[in-house]
Structures are given as C-alpha cells and as structure tokens.
Amino acid sequence: MSTVVVNNANNGGSKSKKRQWIYAKKPQGELYKKRQWVGYSLLLFLFVVPFIKINGEPFLMFNIIERKFSILGNLFYPQDLYIFVFGMLIVMVCVVLFTVVFGRVWCGWTCPQTIFLELIFRRIEYWIEGDWQQQKKLDAGPNTDQKQLKKFLKHGIFLIISFFISNIFLSYIIGVDALMKIITDPLDQHIGGLISIIIFTLVFYGVFAYVREIVCIAICPYGRLQGVLLDDQSITVAYDHRRGEPRGKQQKDATTTHGDCVDCKLCVHVCPTGIDIRNGLQLECVSCTACIDACDAVMDKIGKPKKLIGFYPMGEIEGTLKKKSNTRAIAYSIVLVALMSVFCFLLFNRSQVDGRLLRAKGSTYQLRDDKTISNLYSLELINKSGKEMPFKLVCDDPRLKIQLVNPIQKLSKDGHATLSFFLIIANKDVETYKSNVKLAIYSGDKKVESLKTTFIAPPGMN
C-alpha cells in the first residue's frame, strides 16, 4: 500500500507541492444515484428541521450564546452537560465504529462538506461551465466577456446559496424565531446578528468556491485518524491490482495478456480529491465511490466483470487477510450500546426543574423572640419542562417550617426564579448543632426535584 500526499492526476500528473486546481469529471452510475438519494434526503432534513417544533420547542437547537440546547423538543441547560457529553460520545463512537467496519464511508456519503460540494456547488458548476474538460479549457482560455459572464453567474449563485446556508446554520444556534427577527426587524436592532450572517456566508463561500477538497485532505482531523482506525478487516474503496495488472488497452472478447484495467484513467478523472485509486490506500480517498461507477461502466463495455474497483477488506487486496475477525467491531458495538443505554436512562430520568440551594451568604442562625431558631436560604430554580409550572416547596422534616420571603408559586416557560426563605424550628426540637435537611419541590402531586442542605442551631436552648 502507498500513501500519495499530492497527486494532481487530473492536471497532467504533476507532483508539485503547489496546489493545482482539480477538475472532476461529472460522475454517473448506480452508486452515484444512491448517493444522491442519501445526500438530498440529508439536505432536506437539514433545511426543514429548524422549522419543526415539539411542544413549542425547536426539534434541534444548539444555542451556545444563551447556553440552551433543544434536542427532540427537550430543553437542556449547562446543568445537563453530562447528558450532552454522553450524546457526543455516542456520535463519536458511531463514527469510529463505521470507520472500523466500512472505512471512510461517512466522508463520501453523509459528510456535509461532501454533500454540499458534490451535490450542489459542483452541479451548478457543471451547469454553467460544462464538464471537467470544458472547465479546464475555460480557465486556460482568454479573458473574454463570455468567460466573465459565466464566472460572475457562478460565483453569484455560490454567494446566494452560501447566504442561505448561513441563515440555516444560524437558525440551529439561535432558533428560527430569533433569526426571523433579525431578518424582519430594522438592521440597527440586530447588528451583531447581521455581522454573524455575513461572516458565515463568506466562510461557506470560501470553503465551497475555493478551499474545497483541501478540507478533506488537510484540514479535517478525521481523515488523519483514518490510518489509526483502519485495519485489514476494514472495508474500503480499493483497486484489485491482482486482477487489473498489468494495465493495457484491450477490446471486447479479445484474447490478451493484459489485466482487466485498460488504463483509461476515468477513475482518476472523476475523483473529487484528484488521486489515482490504483496507487493503493490513500488518506485523500473519501470513499465517494465515483471511481467504482466509472470503472464498472468501462468493464461493461469490454465485457469484463464489474468491481475491478469496489468495496474490499484492506487485507484481501494486499493478501494479508488470513482470518476474518470482528473483535474490534464487536468491542465498539458493546461500548456504543452501553453509552446509548446510559444516555437513554439519563434522558428519561432527567428532572423537569433544576434547583440550586445555598445558605445566605454571611448569615448564621437567628434566635427569635417566639423561642424559635431560623436559617436563611437562597434557592435558584430553572424550569426545563417546556411549559408553565406551578410549584411548592416542602420540607421532609415536620419539625421545620418554611417561611417564604418573596412568595413565588409559578415558574414561567423556560423561566427561572430566585427564592429567599427561612427554615424555622422550635428551640426545644433542636438536637444537634448541624443537621442535614431534605427539601422537595412539588408540581401538583408530583415531586420534580429533591434538594439537600444543612440547618445550624445551638442545641439545649429551651
């Protein structure tokens, strides 16, 4: 196996370290059709989800600014960080598991970078400038009015799409309602939001108009992790050199000493990262399967079996696969099931109210004229139920009474409140200087949160 760091075969085979623009031939074939179904379904999901609400809350929202997250209509706050961490761990293990078993399929089939670039921006490029040879000829040709018009039209559409994507992306952060306010309100009321949209637009435009495959080759850390995660059991897009070599021209049904590869270089021309899959496993390969479709079409024409390029275990192609073993896949699957079980348990047992109970700063016990002792407390409550919630505070020790300083009986939707209250006990009931106390918050007849604190009082004061 060999790793090609720079392979600009689409540009004449130059191995210069200086970047040369990749002109990818328009792909077609059965796998490309399936990839379109997957990609456009994910795009539809991406564009529709911000407008979906469950119980008045966004289906998905990651509001970093206000530290509020909504997943499947359930609100999560910084206090629920442990649940969010488990969710991220599940995503990471899923990606690792798929890489161990199926190689870099995530990159070629579901990664937003690949979907946007290959299914939107490149298709617009094909529509305006033609296929790869026409694009190359246009760029190398004189700077005519027709060329300028095509470039202006292409980049203008790129900017419009990038602006649309930036708005969708922002709606996942601040919510679609806040985004609509930015769009409809006077500009001077949302300068920060406008600047954010402009920045996101320029970033998306730069990535999809100029940076392109460099994201997959050099910027994305996942591509570099591929070498660590793959083994000879992993299924990757590979060229069967045992069947294809030596390369050479041949005709249908003709007898020849050459291998099945006719050296047409179509697998190179369709590659969006500009590599030659016949050189072995390469980090730049994103498993988009465009080379498989191109090669299968050629094999059909010359009457040879398909899958000269196909999905193969790495060890099978290199002849190092002695015995199939799914140990790593099984291990990752067990970890994944365990994480998902814990995540579901935490999610469905999450309290609807988050409380933080503290003793009042700088205060100690107070002796009262009616032969009672009181301690002052501060209670902060956050409503995570997604609806208005009436509540009451109850102490599990019948000797202690609660006296509210600022009576509050309801928590507004997504709201929070700060309560101050006294815990009061009769002098004769005090047994120890410091005792543990449990408080409960009830909404109707349902306990929604339990809290613990300490009560301080000098014993023996009758």
C-alpha positions as CSV (number, residue, x, y, z in Angstrom):
1,M,0.0,0.0,0.0
2,S,1.2,3.5,-0.7
3,T,0.1,6.9,0.5
4,V,0.1,9.7,-2.0
5,V,0.4,13.1,-0.4
6,V,-0.1,15.1,-3.5
7,N,-1.4,13.6,-6.7
8,N,-2.8,16.0,-9.2
9,A,-3.5,13.4,-11.9
10,N,-6.5,15.4,-13.2
11,N,-4.0,18.1,-14.1
12,G,-1.5,16.1,-16.1
13,G,0.2,14.1,-13.3
14,S,2.2,16.9,-11.8
15,K,3.6,16.2,-8.3
16,S,4.3,19.8,-7.5
17,K,3.6,20.8,-3.9
18,K,1.9,23.9,-5.2
19,R,-1.8,23.3,-5.3
20,Q,-3.3,22.7,-8.8
21,W,-7.0,23.1,-9.3
22,I,-8.9,19.8,-9.6
23,Y,-11.3,19.4,-12.4
24,A,-13.5,16.5,-11.5
25,K,-15.4,14.7,-14.3
26,K,-19.2,14.7,-13.7
27,P,-20.0,11.3,-12.1
28,Q,-22.8,9.0,-13.0
29,G,-23.8,5.4,-12.2
30,E,-25.8,3.3,-9.8
31,L,-23.8,4.2,-6.7
32,Y,-23.9,7.9,-7.6
33,K,-27.7,7.7,-7.8
34,K,-27.9,6.1,-4.4
35,R,-25.5,8.7,-3.0
36,Q,-27.8,11.4,-4.4
37,W,-30.8,9.9,-2.6
38,V,-28.8,9.8,0.7
39,G,-27.4,13.3,0.2
40,Y,-30.6,15.1,-0.9
41,S,-32.5,13.4,1.9
42,L,-30.0,14.7,4.4
43,L,-30.2,18.2,2.9
44,L,-33.9,18.1,3.2
45,F,-33.6,17.1,6.8
46,L,-31.1,19.9,7.4
47,F,-33.3,22.6,5.8
48,V,-36.6,21.5,7.4
49,V,-35.6,20.7,10.9
50,P,-35.2,24.3,12.2
51,F,-38.8,24.9,11.4
52,I,-40.1,21.8,13.3
53,K,-41.2,22.3,16.9
54,I,-42.3,19.9,19.6
55,N,-44.3,21.3,22.4
56,G,-43.3,24.8,21.2
57,E,-39.6,24.0,21.4
58,P,-37.2,23.5,18.4
59,F,-36.6,19.9,17.2
60,L,-32.9,20.7,17.3
61,M,-31.2,23.8,18.6
62,F,-27.7,24.4,19.9
63,N,-27.9,27.9,21.4
64,I,-24.3,28.4,22.7
65,I,-24.9,32.1,23.3
66,E,-27.7,31.6,25.8
67,R,-26.4,28.1,26.9
68,K,-29.6,26.5,26.0
69,F,-30.0,23.4,23.8
70,S,-33.0,21.7,22.4
71,I,-32.9,18.0,21.3
72,L,-36.2,16.4,20.1
73,G,-38.0,19.3,21.8
74,N,-36.4,18.7,25.2
75,L,-34.5,21.7,26.6
76,F,-31.1,21.2,28.0
77,Y,-29.1,23.7,30.1
78,P,-25.5,23.8,31.4
79,Q,-26.7,21.8,34.3
80,D,-27.4,19.0,31.9
81,L,-23.9,19.0,30.4
82,Y,-23.3,15.4,31.5
83,I,-26.2,14.2,29.3
84,F,-24.9,16.3,26.3
85,V,-21.4,14.7,26.8
86,F,-22.9,11.2,26.6
87,G,-24.7,12.3,23.4
88,M,-21.4,13.5,21.8
89,L,-19.6,10.3,22.9
90,I,-22.3,8.3,21.2
91,V,-21.8,10.2,17.9
92,M,-18.0,9.8,18.2
93,V,-18.2,6.0,18.8
94,C,-20.7,5.7,15.9
95,V,-18.3,7.4,13.5
96,V,-15.4,5.3,14.8
97,L,-17.4,2.1,14.5
98,F,-18.4,2.8,11.0
99,T,-14.8,3.7,10.1
100,V,-13.5,0.4,11.6
101,V,-16.1,-1.6,9.6
102,F,-16.8,0.4,6.5
103,G,-13.8,2.7,6.2
104,R,-14.4,6.4,5.3
105,V,-18.0,6.0,4.1
106,W,-19.0,8.9,6.4
107,C,-16.9,11.3,4.3
108,G,-18.2,10.3,0.9
109,W,-21.9,9.8,1.7
110,T,-23.0,11.8,4.7
111,C,-20.4,14.5,5.5
112,P,-22.0,18.0,5.0
113,Q,-18.8,19.2,3.2
114,T,-19.0,16.4,0.6
115,I,-22.8,16.7,0.2
116,F,-22.8,20.5,-0.3
117,L,-19.8,20.4,-2.6
118,E,-20.6,17.5,-4.8
119,L,-24.4,17.7,-4.9
120,I,-24.9,21.4,-5.0
121,F,-21.9,23.5,-5.9
122,R,-20.2,21.2,-8.4
123,R,-23.6,20.6,-10.1
124,I,-24.0,24.3,-10.6
125,E,-20.5,24.5,-11.9
126,Y,-21.3,21.7,-14.5
127,W,-24.5,23.5,-15.5
128,I,-22.8,26.8,-16.1
129,E,-19.2,25.9,-17.2
130,G,-19.7,22.4,-18.6
131,D,-17.9,19.2,-17.7
132,W,-14.3,19.0,-16.5
133,Q,-12.6,19.4,-19.9
134,Q,-14.7,22.4,-20.7
135,Q,-14.0,24.0,-17.3
136,K,-10.3,23.4,-17.8
137,K,-10.4,24.9,-21.2
138,L,-12.4,27.9,-20.0
139,D,-9.9,28.7,-17.2
140,A,-6.9,28.4,-19.5
141,G,-8.5,30.4,-22.3
142,P,-8.5,34.2,-22.9
143,N,-10.5,36.5,-20.6
144,T,-13.5,37.1,-22.8
145,D,-16.9,38.6,-22.0
146,Q,-18.5,35.2,-22.1
147,K,-15.9,33.8,-19.6
148,Q,-16.5,36.8,-17.3
149,L,-20.3,36.3,-17.5
150,K,-20.0,32.6,-16.6
151,K,-17.7,33.3,-13.7
152,F,-19.9,36.1,-12.4
153,L,-23.0,34.0,-12.7
154,K,-21.4,31.0,-11.0
155,H,-19.9,32.9,-8.1
156,G,-23.1,35.0,-7.7
157,I,-25.1,31.8,-7.3
158,F,-22.4,30.5,-4.9
159,L,-22.8,33.5,-2.7
160,I,-26.6,33.3,-2.7
161,I,-26.5,29.7,-1.7
162,S,-23.9,30.4,0.9
163,F,-26.1,33.2,2.3
164,F,-29.0,30.7,2.5
165,I,-26.8,28.0,4.2
166,S,-25.5,30.6,6.7
167,N,-29.1,31.5,7.7
168,I,-30.0,27.8,8.1
169,F,-26.8,27.3,10.1
170,L,-27.6,30.3,12.3
171,S,-31.1,29.0,13.0
172,Y,-29.6,26.0,14.6
173,I,-27.8,28.3,17.0
174,I,-30.3,30.9,18.0
175,G,-33.5,29.4,16.8
176,V,-35.7,30.2,13.8
177,D,-37.8,32.7,15.7
178,A,-34.8,34.8,16.6
179,L,-33.5,34.5,13.1
180,M,-36.8,35.8,11.7
181,K,-36.5,38.8,14.0
182,I,-33.0,39.6,12.6
183,I,-34.4,39.3,9.0
184,T,-37.6,41.4,9.6
185,D,-36.6,43.9,12.2
186,P,-34.7,47.1,11.3
187,L,-31.0,46.4,10.7
188,D,-29.8,48.7,13.5
189,Q,-31.5,46.5,16.1
190,H,-29.5,43.4,15.2
191,I,-26.1,44.5,14.1
192,G,-24.4,41.5,15.8
193,G,-26.8,39.1,14.0
194,L,-26.2,40.7,10.7
195,I,-22.4,40.5,11.1
196,S,-22.7,36.9,12.0
197,I,-24.7,36.1,8.9
198,I,-22.1,37.9,6.7
199,I,-19.2,36.1,8.3
200,F,-20.9,32.7,7.9
201,T,-21.7,33.5,4.3
202,L,-18.2,34.4,3.5
203,V,-16.8,31.3,5.2
204,F,-19.2,29.0,3.4
205,Y,-18.5,30.7,0.1
206,G,-14.7,30.5,0.6
207,V,-14.9,26.8,1.5
208,F,-17.1,25.7,-1.4
209,A,-15.8,28.0,-4.0
210,Y,-12.0,27.8,-3.3
211,V,-10.9,25.6,-0.4
212,R,-12.9,22.6,-1.5
213,E,-11.0,19.3,-1.3
214,I,-8.3,20.8,1.0
215,V,-10.9,20.5,3.8
216,C,-10.9,16.7,3.4
217,I,-7.2,16.3,2.6
218,A,-5.5,18.6,5.1
219,I,-8.0,20.4,7.4
220,C,-10.4,17.7,8.7
221,P,-8.8,15.7,11.6
222,Y,-11.0,12.7,10.9
223,G,-9.1,12.0,7.7
224,R,-5.9,11.8,9.6
225,L,-7.4,9.5,12.2
226,Q,-8.3,7.0,9.4
227,G,-4.9,5.5,9.4
228,V,-5.2,4.7,13.1
229,L,-8.7,3.3,12.9
230,L,-8.4,1.1,9.8
231,D,-7.1,-2.5,9.9
232,D,-7.0,-5.3,7.4
233,Q,-10.6,-6.2,8.3
234,S,-11.9,-2.7,7.3
235,I,-13.9,-2.4,4.1
236,T,-12.6,0.4,1.8
237,V,-12.9,1.5,-1.8
238,A,-9.9,-0.3,-3.4
239,Y,-8.5,-1.3,-6.8
240,D,-8.0,-5.0,-7.2
241,H,-4.5,-5.0,-8.6
242,R,-4.3,-8.8,-8.8
243,R,-7.0,-8.7,-11.5
244,G,-6.2,-5.3,-13.1
245,E,-2.4,-5.5,-13.6
246,P,-0.6,-5.2,-16.0
247,R,-2.6,-2.4,-17.5
248,G,-3.2,-2.1,-21.2
249,K,-5.6,-1.4,-24.0
250,Q,-7.9,-4.2,-25.0
251,Q,-11.1,-4.9,-26.9
252,K,-14.3,-6.7,-26.0
253,D,-13.9,-10.5,-26.2
254,A,-10.3,-10.2,-27.4
255,T,-7.6,-12.5,-26.0
256,T,-4.9,-10.6,-24.3
257,T,-2.1,-11.0,-21.7
258,H,-3.0,-7.7,-20.1
259,G,-5.0,-7.3,-16.9
260,D,-8.6,-6.0,-16.9
261,C,-7.5,-2.4,-16.3
262,V,-7.4,-0.6,-19.7
263,D,-5.7,2.4,-18.2
264,C,-8.5,4.8,-19.3
265,K,-7.9,7.0,-16.2
266,L,-11.6,7.6,-15.8
267,C,-11.3,6.6,-12.2
268,V,-8.8,9.5,-11.8
269,H,-10.9,12.0,-13.8
270,V,-14.0,11.5,-11.6
271,C,-12.1,11.7,-8.3
272,P,-13.1,14.8,-6.3
273,T,-9.7,14.8,-4.5
274,G,-7.6,14.2,-7.6
275,I,-6.0,10.9,-6.6
276,D,-5.4,7.7,-8.5
277,I,-7.1,4.9,-6.6
278,R,-4.9,2.4,-8.4
279,N,-1.9,3.6,-6.3
280,G,-3.3,1.9,-3.2
281,L,-4.9,3.1,0.0
282,Q,-4.6,6.9,0.4
283,L,-5.7,9.3,3.1
284,E,-7.1,11.6,0.4
285,C,-9.8,9.0,-0.6
286,V,-13.2,9.9,0.8
287,S,-14.9,6.7,-0.4
288,C,-17.3,8.6,-2.6
289,T,-17.5,5.6,-5.0
290,A,-17.3,7.8,-8.1
291,C,-14.4,5.7,-9.3
292,I,-16.4,2.4,-8.9
293,D,-19.2,3.7,-11.1
294,A,-16.7,4.9,-13.8
295,C,-14.8,1.6,-13.8
296,D,-17.9,-0.5,-13.8
297,A,-19.1,1.4,-17.0
298,V,-15.8,0.5,-18.7
299,M,-16.0,-3.1,-17.6
300,D,-19.5,-3.4,-19.1
301,K,-18.2,-2.0,-22.5
302,I,-15.4,-4.5,-22.7
303,G,-17.3,-7.5,-21.4
304,K,-15.4,-7.9,-18.1
305,P,-16.8,-8.5,-14.6
306,K,-17.6,-5.4,-12.6
307,K,-15.9,-4.4,-9.3
308,L,-12.3,-4.1,-10.6
309,I,-12.6,-1.1,-8.2
310,G,-15.0,-1.9,-5.4
311,F,-15.5,-2.3,-1.7
312,Y,-12.9,-4.7,-0.3
313,P,-11.4,-5.5,3.0
314,M,-7.9,-3.9,3.1
315,G,-6.2,-7.2,3.9
316,E,-7.9,-9.1,1.0
317,I,-6.4,-6.8,-1.7
318,E,-3.0,-6.9,-0.1
319,G,-3.1,-10.6,0.6
320,T,-2.6,-10.2,4.3
321,L,-6.1,-11.3,5.4
322,K,-5.7,-14.7,6.9
323,K,-8.7,-15.0,9.1
324,K,-11.7,-12.7,9.4
325,S,-12.2,-11.3,12.9
326,N,-14.8,-8.8,14.1
327,T,-13.2,-8.3,17.6
328,R,-12.8,-4.5,17.3
329,A,-16.2,-4.0,15.7
330,I,-17.8,-6.1,18.5
331,A,-15.9,-4.2,21.2
332,Y,-17.0,-0.8,19.8
333,S,-20.6,-2.1,19.4
334,I,-20.7,-3.1,23.1
335,V,-19.3,0.3,24.1
336,L,-21.9,2.0,21.9
337,V,-24.8,0.0,23.3
338,A,-23.6,0.8,26.9
339,L,-23.4,4.5,26.1
340,M,-26.8,4.6,24.5
341,S,-28.3,2.8,27.5
342,V,-26.8,5.3,29.9
343,F,-27.9,8.2,27.7
344,C,-31.5,7.0,27.5
345,F,-31.6,6.4,31.2
346,L,-30.3,9.9,31.9
347,L,-32.6,11.5,29.3
348,F,-35.8,9.9,30.5
349,N,-35.0,10.4,34.2
350,R,-34.0,14.0,33.9
351,S,-35.7,16.3,36.3
352,Q,-38.1,18.9,35.0
353,V,-36.8,21.5,37.4
354,D,-33.2,22.2,38.2
355,G,-32.5,23.7,41.7
356,R,-29.6,25.2,43.4
357,L,-30.0,25.6,47.2
358,L,-27.5,27.7,49.2
359,R,-27.3,29.2,52.6
360,A,-27.5,33.0,52.5
361,K,-24.0,34.5,52.4
362,G,-22.6,35.8,55.6
363,S,-25.6,34.6,57.7
364,T,-25.8,32.1,60.6
365,Y,-28.7,31.1,62.7
366,Q,-31.1,33.7,64.1
367,L,-32.7,33.5,67.6
368,R,-36.3,34.7,67.6
369,D,-38.4,36.1,70.4
370,D,-41.0,33.3,70.0
371,K,-38.4,30.7,71.1
372,T,-37.6,29.6,67.6
373,I,-34.4,29.5,65.5
374,S,-34.3,30.3,61.8
375,N,-31.7,29.9,59.0
376,L,-31.9,32.0,55.8
377,Y,-31.5,30.3,52.4
378,S,-31.5,31.2,48.7
379,L,-33.0,28.9,46.1
380,E,-32.5,29.3,42.3
381,L,-34.9,27.3,40.1
382,I,-34.8,26.7,36.3
383,N,-37.9,25.4,34.5
384,K,-36.9,22.7,32.0
385,S,-40.3,21.3,31.4
386,G,-41.1,23.5,28.3
387,K,-44.3,24.8,29.9
388,E,-45.5,27.0,32.8
389,M,-45.2,25.1,36.0
390,P,-46.9,25.8,39.4
391,F,-44.7,24.5,42.3
392,K,-44.5,24.4,46.1
393,L,-41.6,23.8,48.5
394,V,-41.9,21.1,51.1
395,C,-39.5,20.1,53.9
396,D,-39.4,16.4,54.8
397,D,-38.7,17.2,58.5
398,P,-42.1,18.0,60.1
399,R,-40.3,20.0,62.9
400,L,-39.1,22.5,60.3
401,K,-41.4,25.2,58.8
402,I,-40.8,27.2,55.7
403,Q,-41.4,30.9,55.6
404,L,-41.0,32.5,52.1
405,V,-39.5,36.0,51.9
406,N,-40.7,36.5,48.3
407,P,-43.6,34.1,47.6
408,I,-43.4,32.7,44.1
409,Q,-45.8,30.0,43.1
410,K,-45.2,29.6,39.4
411,L,-42.3,29.2,37.0
412,S,-42.8,30.6,33.6
413,K,-42.0,28.5,30.5
414,D,-38.2,28.2,30.2
415,G,-38.0,30.7,33.0
416,H,-36.0,30.8,36.2
417,A,-36.7,32.3,39.7
418,T,-34.7,33.1,42.8
419,L,-36.4,32.4,46.2
420,S,-35.4,33.5,49.6
421,F,-36.9,31.7,52.6
422,F,-36.4,30.8,56.2
423,L,-36.3,27.4,57.8
424,I,-37.7,27.7,61.3
425,I,-37.6,25.2,64.2
426,A,-38.6,25.5,67.8
427,N,-35.8,25.7,70.3
428,K,-36.9,22.6,72.2
429,D,-36.7,20.5,69.0
430,V,-33.0,21.2,68.3
431,E,-30.9,18.1,69.0
432,T,-27.6,18.8,67.2
433,Y,-25.7,21.9,66.2
434,K,-25.7,20.9,62.5
435,S,-28.3,18.7,60.9
436,N,-29.0,17.5,57.4
437,V,-32.2,18.7,55.8
438,K,-34.0,17.5,52.7
439,L,-36.3,19.7,50.7
440,A,-38.6,18.7,47.8
441,I,-40.2,20.7,45.0
442,Y,-43.6,19.5,44.0
443,S,-45.6,20.4,40.9
444,G,-49.1,19.3,41.8
445,D,-48.7,15.9,43.4
446,K,-45.5,15.0,41.6
447,K,-42.1,15.5,43.1
448,V,-39.9,17.2,40.4
449,E,-36.7,17.9,42.3
450,S,-35.0,17.0,45.6
451,L,-32.5,19.2,47.4
452,K,-30.2,18.9,50.4
453,T,-28.8,21.5,52.8
454,T,-27.8,21.8,56.4
455,F,-29.5,23.6,59.3
456,I,-27.5,25.2,62.1
457,A,-28.8,25.8,65.6
458,P,-27.4,25.6,69.1
459,P,-28.9,22.7,71.0
460,G,-30.3,22.9,74.5
461,M,-32.0,26.3,74.3
462,N,-35.4,25.6,75.8
